[in-house]
Amino acid sequence: TTGPEIWRQTKGKVDAIAITAGTGGTIGGTSNYLKEVNPNIRVFMPDIGSVVTVDKTHPGPELKLCRIPLEMRVRDTIISGIGPSDFYTGVAEARVDEIIKLEEDVEPIWMMRYLAKKEGLFVGGSSGVNALGAYVAAKILGPGHTIVTVLCDHGAAYTSSLLSEEWLKARGVEFQKDEKFDDLSYLDSFV
């Protein structure tokens, strides 16, 4: 239902979507629907923790994704819900044009805080990944494009983890004490 909702609310004027893979259901269903109604829509999938790879045996313009087993991942992410050990069929069926590799956990956590401070949106880690993916997609596509993402989780679930300075510090993620989280140019050094 997300694909038809995006199509309806944008009146068909959507150029791209940026959605990460939790179970793969949203990216799978949404990308398939939108590619059916307009094959020119670009599908970006932000990936943190290198949880997916491309099946290079699959011909065609869209990427065929497959999960990297937990034991083979170069690094894992502290953002829960991204790339669980068992994808459902949605991620394998997703019609993705480009994977946006996010290298550091700090980037989407920074985006979570930016959205809370500047936009009044109290979102969780998956939403931070999605919003960052949309930001990168906007950089790639340039001005004048409509890019849609999904803010799929609430920040309340992260008050003792991703929004806790103590918890983050124990995992090697620190922000400067005077960080204002008010200027997206901060992210340009990462993307």
N, C-alpha and C positions, 0 to 999 in steps of 0.2 A: 504493500500500500504506500510505501514511501515514494517510490518512483512516480506513480500517478499524482500523488500530492504535490511533489516538486513541479511536475509538468503543469498541473492546474494552477498552482499559486504563482508561477512565473509566466503564465500564459504562453508557455512554450519557448520563452526567451531565456534559455539556459545554455551556456557555452560549455560548462564543465562542472563536475562534482569532485569533491575530495573527501573520501571516507576511508578510515582505517579498517582493518579486519580484526574483529573480536572473534565471534564464531564464524563470521563470513556471511551471515544472512543478509545484513543490510547492504553491504557492497555488492553481493551477488544479485539479489533481487532488484535493487535500484539500478545497477548498471545495465542489467539485461533489459529492463523495461525502457529506460531512457535511450539505449542504443537501438531498440526496436522502433521507437517513434522518431528518432533523429540519430542516424549513425555517426553524425559529425560531432556529437557531444563528446568531449574529452573526459576520460575517467582517470583521476589520479588517486593512488592509494598510498597514503603516508604509512611508512613502516618503521617502527622503532624497535630496536633489539634484534633486527634482522631475522624476523620470524617467517618470512616467505622468500622464495626464490622463483626464478623463471624456469619453466620446463622448455628447454631449448629445442626439443624434438617437435614442438607444436608449431606448424606453419601458420601464417596469417598475420594481419596487422596488430591484433590485440595480443596481449601477453597471456600465457597460460601459467597460472600460479600453482605452486605446491608448497606445502608446509615444510620447514626445516625442523627435524626432530629436536626436542629440547637438548639432548646430549650433544648435538652437533652445532649448536648456536655459538657464535663467537662471543656473544655477550647477551645477557638477558636484561630486561627493562624492569624498573621498579614500579612502572605504571601497570596496575592490575587490569585484567580484562583484555589486554592486547595480545593477540596471537596465542591463545591457549594451546595446550598440547594437542587437543583434538579439534580440528576445524570440522564444521559440518560441510555438506556439499556446496554451500553457497560460495565459499572462497574459490573452490576449484572451477566453479561455473561463472565467476565474475569476469566481466569483460573490461579489463584494465588496459589503458594505454600507456601509463607510466607509473612506476613505483618511485615515491619520494622517500629516499633513505634519510632518516633522522638519526644522527650519530649520538646525540647526548640526551639524557633524561631531562636536563635542565631546560631545554628549549620548550617542550610542551608545558612544563610546570610554570615556566615564566609566562607563557601564553595564558594559562589558567588565571594567574594573578592579574595580568593585564585586563582580561575580560571582566574580572570582578571589579577592578578599580575604575576602568574607563568606560565600560559598557553596562555595568550593573548586572552582569551575568555570572552567577555563582555556579560554575561548572566543575566537573571532575576531570580526571586524567585522560580518558578517551576523547572527551570533548576538546581538551587542550591539544591533543594530537591532531584531531580533525581540523580545528581552527588553524593550527600551524600549517597543515597541509593545504588548506585553502589560501593562506597567505603566500606560500611558496608557488602554488598554481597561479595566483594573480601576478607574481613576479615573472613567471614563465610566459604567460599569455599577454601580459601588458594591459594598459588601460582600456576601458570600454567593454569589458567582458563580464558576464554574469556567472559567478562561481558559487555553487551551493555546497554547504556541508551540513552535518547533523550534530547538534549539541545533545548528546545521548545520555549523559549522566550528570548527577547533581553534586556540587561541591561538599555537601554535608557528609557524604560518605568518606571524605578524605581529610577531615579535620585532624585526625590523629596520625595521618600518614603524609600525603603529598603537600598538605597545607601546614604541617608541623615543622618548624625550624629544627627542633631537636631530632626528630625522626629523619629528616633529610640529611642533616649533618652526619649522622651515624652511617649514612649510605654514600657519603662523599659529595653531596650536593649542597652548595652554599651560595647564598646571594649576599652582595654587599649590604651592610646595615642601612645605607642611605639609598638603596635601590628604590626607585619610585614606580616602576612598572607602568610607565605612561608614554613610552616612545617605542614604536615598533622597530625603529632603526636598530635597536639593540639586537634584534634577531638577525639582522643582515650579516653579522659576522659568522653566523651558523649556517645560513642558507645561501 
